[in-house]
């Protein structure tokens, strides 16, 4: 079950395994993907530091060719604007459609969409097809030696992260989900220290603490809210925590792939989604969700179109992130993606009327300040070291 590569925010970019023991910078924001809150699933830290080159010296993006030649003829400003609007547009619509699908009501009966496994299943199919196409055009002749068992483990945690983050929207609003998924540096740092025995600069811990403080302020519930909800930390928050943990474990697996097998980014993207399709197909069949999902589609057929657009914007968004990192570096990409997340939250508040207290806006400010600081100082320092 091998051949191509995996996606998604969405969404983690692991540190290179060969650098274990050295001071490392945290990844931008990972895979995940799928989630929309990540850089391309298969784009690892080594891809970032080498401008898209694999460890074997093979470029993940071809240097020549029709599309590449046309791209190189564009001015740098035009390319940057293309990347910016590509990321912004894809993930803006991704977020809007995701909230519309998972939190909207359908028909006179006010039915709710509760088929998260089916949603992720379709997303993985689109991601796998897109990654296979990228393998053909961007990485022809690149041999993949990564063992299937490693892809299977990585796909399980990758799929689990997507399921948990989408299921969380049944319990929390979209701004909370976006903010929660923005905290990937937290599990990456913790798992990096505990499992990989890595050391990070003091500034890294301070920025992560700033993110933690922002999240704590955002999710804190006043006495009135706490009484109404009957709990302070509910299922939505637990699912987001599980998703972040899965993202961190996915990063560890990706790191092992890059460090031991020099896995090409497009192959990783394809195989992780390919394995996820198989696992989800079994789960959907065993749980019987496929039958209730088909009945739901029969009643509301337009939902399938929304699901396809949701999946397509995710795949295209990851392509734009990959192009941005390889052309302009991780710092520029991080600035764009962080800005995009803020405006996604703002759009959700306006379009779907998700109310936010002044205290919660303060939490958002702290989280994005921590993300910006981590991105700027971490990536700027790494870029400087790479040019020595």
Residue pairs with C-beta under 8 A, 6 or more apart in sequence:
1 148
1 151
1 271
1 274
1 275
1 278
2 144
2 146
2 148
2 151
2 267
2 271
3 132
3 135
3 144
3 267
3 270
3 271
3 274
4 128
4 131
4 132
4 135
4 144
4 266
4 267
4 269
4 270
4 271
4 274
5 42
5 131
5 134
5 135
5 144
5 263
5 264
5 265
5 266
5 267
5 268
5 269
5 270
5 271
5 272
6 41
6 42
6 127
6 128
6 131
6 151
6 154
6 155
6 158
6 268
6 269
6 270
6 271
6 272
6 273
6 274
6 275
6 276
7 31
7 32
7 33
7 34
7 40
7 41
7 42
7 124
7 127
7 128
7 130
7 131
7 269
7 272
7 273
7 314
7 315
7 318
8 31
8 32
8 33
8 34
8 35
8 38
8 40
8 41
8 123
8 127
8 158
8 162
8 314
8 318
9 29
9 30
9 31
9 32
9 33
9 34
9 35
9 36
9 37
9 38
9 39
9 41
9 181
9 318
10 29
10 30
10 31
10 32
10 33
10 34
10 35
10 36
10 37
10 38
10 39
10 41
10 162
10 181
10 314
10 318
11 29
11 30
11 31
11 32
11 33
11 34
11 35
11 36
11 37
11 38
11 39
11 41
11 161
11 181
11 184
11 247
12 27
12 29
12 30
12 31
12 32
12 38
12 184
12 188
12 247
12 248
12 250
12 251
12 254
13 27
13 28
13 29
13 30
13 31
13 38
13 39
13 43
13 44
13 45
13 47
13 48
13 251
13 254
14 27
14 30
14 44
14 45
14 188
14 251
14 252
14 254
14 255
14 258
15 24
15 25
15 26
15 27
15 45
15 192
15 196
15 198
15 255
16 44
16 45
16 46
16 49
16 255
16 258
16 259
17 196
17 255
17 256
17 258
17 259
17 260
18 259
20 196
20 197
20 198
21 197
21 198
21 199
22 198
22 199
23 198
23 199
23 200
23 201
24 45
24 192
24 198
24 199
24 200
25 45
25 200
25 204
25 378
25 379
25 381
25 382
26 185
26 188
26 189
26 192
26 200
26 204
26 208
26 374
26 378
27 39
27 45
27 48
27 184
27 185
27 188
27 251
28 38
28 39
28 48
28 325
28 330
28 333
28 334
28 337
28 375
28 379
29 37
29 38
29 39
29 182
29 184
29 185
29 334
29 337
29 371
30 38
30 39
30 41
30 184
30 188
30 247
30 250
30 251
31 38
31 39
31 40
31 41
31 158
31 161
31 247
31 250
31 251
32 38
32 41
32 158
32 161
32 162
32 247
32 250
33 40
33 41
33 158
33 161
33 162
33 314
33 318
34 41
34 123
34 127
34 161
34 162
34 314
34 318
35 161
35 162
35 165
35 181
35 314
36 91
36 94
36 95
36 98
36 314
36 317
36 344
37 178
37 181
37 182
37 184
37 337
37 341
38 181
38 184
38 247
38 318
39 318
39 321
39 322
39 325
39 333
39 337
40 265
40 269
40 318
40 319
40 321
40 322
40 325
41 158
41 268
41 269
41 272
41 318
42 131
42 254
42 263
42 264
42 265
42 266
42 267
42 268
42 269
42 272
43 60
43 265
43 321
43 322
43 325
44 254
44 255
44 258
44 265
44 268
45 258
46 54
46 55
46 258
47 53
47 54
47 60
47 265
47 325
47 326
48 325
48 329
48 330
49 382
49 386
51 326
52 59
52 60
52 61
52 265
52 322
52 325
52 326
53 59
53 60
54 60
54 142
54 262
54 264
54 265
55 258
55 262
56 262
58 139
58 142
58 264
60 138
60 139
60 264
60 265
60 266
60 322
60 326
61 68
61 138
61 322
61 323
61 326
62 68
62 137
62 138
65 137
67 137
71 79
74 82
79 327
79 328
80 328
80 332
83 320
83 323
83 324
83 327
83 328
83 333
83 336
84 324
84 336
86 316
86 317
86 319
86 320
86 323
87 317
87 320
87 321
87 324
87 333
87 336
87 337
87 340
88 336
88 339
88 340
88 343
90 313
90 314
90 316
90 317
90 320
91 313
91 317
91 337
91 340
91 344
92 340
92 343
92 344
92 347
93 309
93 313
94 310
94 313
94 314
94 317
95 174
95 178
95 344
95 347
95 348
96 347
96 348
96 351
97 306
97 309
97 310
97 313
98 166
98 169
98 174
98 310
99 169
99 174
99 348
99 352
100 306
101 113
101 119
101 303
101 306
101 307
101 310
102 113
102 116
102 119
102 166
102 169
102 170
103 169
103 170
103 173
103 174
103 352
104 113
105 111
105 112
106 112
106 113
106 299
106 300
106 303
107 299
107 300
111 296
111 299
111 300
112 170
113 119
113 296
113 303
114 170
115 289
115 292
115 293
115 296
116 163
116 166
116 167
116 170
117 163
117 280
117 283
117 284
117 287
117 289
118 284
118 289
118 290
118 293
119 166
119 307
119 310
120 159
120 162
120 163
120 166
120 276
120 280
121 277
121 280
121 281
121 284
122 307
122 308
122 311
123 162
123 307
123 310
123 311
123 314
124 159
124 273
124 276
124 277
124 280
125 273
125 277
125 311
126 308
126 311
126 312
126 314
126 315
127 269
127 273
127 311
127 314
127 315
127 318
128 270
128 273
128 274
128 277
130 315
130 316
130 319
131 266
131 269
131 270
131 273
131 315
132 270
134 266
134 269
134 270
134 319
135 142
135 264
135 266
135 267
135 270
138 266
139 264
139 266
139 267
142 264
142 267
144 263
144 264
144 267
144 271
145 261
145 262
146 257
146 261
146 263
146 267
146 268
146 271
147 261
150 253
150 256
150 257
150 261
151 271
151 272
151 274
151 275
152 275
153 253
154 250
154 253
154 254
154 257
154 268
154 272
154 275
155 271
155 272
155 273
155 274
155 275
155 276
155 279
156 275
156 279
157 246
157 247
157 249
157 250
157 253
158 246
158 250
158 272
158 276
159 276
159 279
159 280
160 242
160 243
160 246
161 243
161 244
161 246
161 247
161 250
162 243
164 239
164 240
164 242
164 243
164 246
165 177
165 180
165 181
165 239
165 240
165 243
167 239
168 177
168 180
168 235
168 236
168 237
168 239
168 240
168 243
169 177
169 236
170 236
171 234
171 235
171 236
171 239
172 180
172 234
172 236
172 237
172 240
173 348
173 352
173 354
174 344
174 345
174 348
174 352
174 354
175 345
175 348
175 349
175 354
175 356
175 360
175 364
176 218
176 219
176 236
176 237
176 240
177 236
177 240
178 341
178 344
178 345
178 348
179 214
179 215
179 218
179 345
179 363
179 364
179 367
180 215
180 237
180 240
180 241
180 243
180 244
181 240
181 243
181 244
182 211
182 338
182 341
182 367
182 368
182 371
183 211
183 212
183 215
183 244
183 367
184 244
184 247
184 248
185 204
185 207
185 208
185 211
185 370
185 371
185 374
186 208
186 211
186 212
186 244
187 244
187 245
187 247
187 248
188 247
188 248
188 251
189 200
189 204
189 205
189 208
190 248
191 248
191 249
191 251
191 252
192 198
192 200
193 199
193 200
195 252
196 252
196 255
201 378
201 381
203 373
203 377
203 378
204 374
204 378
207 370
207 371
207 373
207 374
207 377
208 370
208 374
209 370
210 366
210 367
210 369
210 370
210 373
211 366
211 367
211 370
211 371
211 374
213 366
214 362
214 363
214 364
214 365
214 366
214 367
214 368
214 369
214 370
215 363
215 367
216 363
217 359
217 360
217 362
217 363
217 366
218 359
218 360
218 363
218 364
218 367
219 233
219 237
219 363
220 232
220 359
221 229
221 232
226 232
254 263
254 268
257 263
257 268
265 322
269 318
283 289
284 290
284 293
296 303
297 303
297 304
321 333
321 337
324 332
324 333
324 336
325 333
329 379
329 383
330 375
330 379
330 382
330 383
331 375
331 376
331 379
331 380
331 383
334 371
334 372
334 375
334 376
334 379
335 372
335 375
335 376
338 368
338 371
338 372
338 375
341 368
342 364
342 368
345 364
348 354
349 355
349 356
356 364
